[in-house]
Amino acid sequence: MDQRKIMENLRGILFMILAMAGFAFEDLFIKMLSAYFPISEVIIILGFTGSIVFLIIALFQKAPIFHKDLLNKHVIIRTICELLGAVFFVTAIALTPLSSASAILQITPLLVTI
């Protein structure tokens, strides 16, 4: 394997570790916020924070933010499903121990595969 391929693999591994750490911190953040705010406000805070991060990344990459393909029926349905998933996930983290919610989240890919 050449040196460039090894570096690409290491870079991918590093990004995956950072992503998983980010998810863990997000879960902790949700749990902490839910002690002080209603679930609806926690979702709004996460939504605005995610939107700001997305906007900054898009601006740095000079990528378009809105596109006519976003009005596609399938994209709208997926967006609604993502919204419901976020509501249920934040509710689960707020109402159950963090370890239980994390364990359920980690088994999800196996259940989807089955």
C-alpha positions in Angstrom: 0.0 0.0 0.0 1.5 3.3 -0.9 2.1 6.2 1.5 -0.8 8.3 0.2 -3.4 5.6 0.7 -2.2 5.0 4.2 -2.5 8.7 5.0 -6.0 8.7 3.6 -7.0 5.8 5.7 -5.5 7.4 8.9 -7.4 10.6 8.0 -10.6 8.7 7.6 -10.1 7.0 11.0 -9.4 10.3 12.7 -12.5 11.8 11.2 -14.6 8.8 12.4 -13.2 9.1 15.9 -13.9 12.8 16.0 -17.5 12.2 14.7 -18.2 9.6 17.3 -16.8 11.9 20.0 -19.0 14.6 18.7 -22.1 12.4 18.9 -21.2 11.5 22.5 -20.8 15.2 23.4 -24.1 16.0 21.7 -25.9 13.4 23.8 -24.3 14.8 27.0 -25.3 18.3 25.9 -28.9 17.2 25.3 -29.0 15.5 28.7 -27.7 18.6 30.5 -30.0 21.0 28.6 -33.0 18.8 29.3 -32.5 19.2 33.0 -33.2 23.0 32.6 -35.3 23.4 29.5 -38.3 21.6 27.9 -37.6 19.2 25.1 -39.0 21.5 22.5 -36.5 24.2 23.5 -33.6 21.7 23.5 -34.6 20.8 19.9 -34.7 24.4 18.9 -31.3 25.1 20.4 -29.8 22.1 18.6 -31.5 23.1 15.3 -30.2 26.6 15.4 -26.7 25.4 16.4 -26.6 22.8 13.6 -27.9 25.4 11.1 -25.2 27.9 12.0 -22.4 25.2 11.7 -23.9 24.1 8.4 -24.1 27.7 7.1 -20.5 28.4 8.1 -19.2 25.2 6.3 -21.3 26.0 3.2 -20.0 29.6 3.1 -16.4 28.4 3.4 -16.9 25.9 0.6 -18.9 28.4 -1.4 -21.7 25.8 -1.7 -25.2 26.9 -2.4 -27.5 26.8 0.6 -30.8 26.5 -1.1 -31.6 24.5 -4.2 -34.8 23.8 -6.1 -34.3 20.1 -5.6 -35.2 20.6 -1.9 -38.8 21.0 -2.9 -38.9 17.5 -4.2 -41.7 15.4 -2.6 -39.2 12.7 -1.5 -36.9 15.2 0.1 -39.8 16.8 2.0 -40.9 13.4 3.3 -37.4 12.5 4.4 -37.1 15.9 6.1 -40.3 15.3 8.1 -39.0 11.8 9.1 -35.7 13.3 10.2 -37.6 15.9 12.3 -39.7 13.2 14.0 -36.5 11.1 14.5 -34.8 14.0 16.2 -37.8 14.7 18.4 -38.0 11.0 19.5 -34.2 10.8 20.0 -34.0 14.0 22.1 -37.0 12.8 24.1 -35.4 9.4 24.7 -32.2 11.0 25.9 -34.1 13.4 28.2 -36.3 10.8 29.8 -33.9 7.8 30.1 -30.4 7.3 31.4 -27.8 8.3 28.9 -26.3 4.8 29.0 -29.6 3.2 27.9 -30.2 5.7 25.1 -26.7 5.2 23.9 -27.0 1.4 23.9 -30.3 1.6 22.0 -28.6 3.9 19.5 -25.7 1.6 19.0 -27.9 -1.4 18.3 -30.0 0.4 15.7 -27.8 -0.5 12.7 -28.1 -4.2 13.6 -31.9 -4.0 13.9 -32.1 -2.2 10.5 -30.0 -4.9 8.9 -32.1 -7.7 10.4 
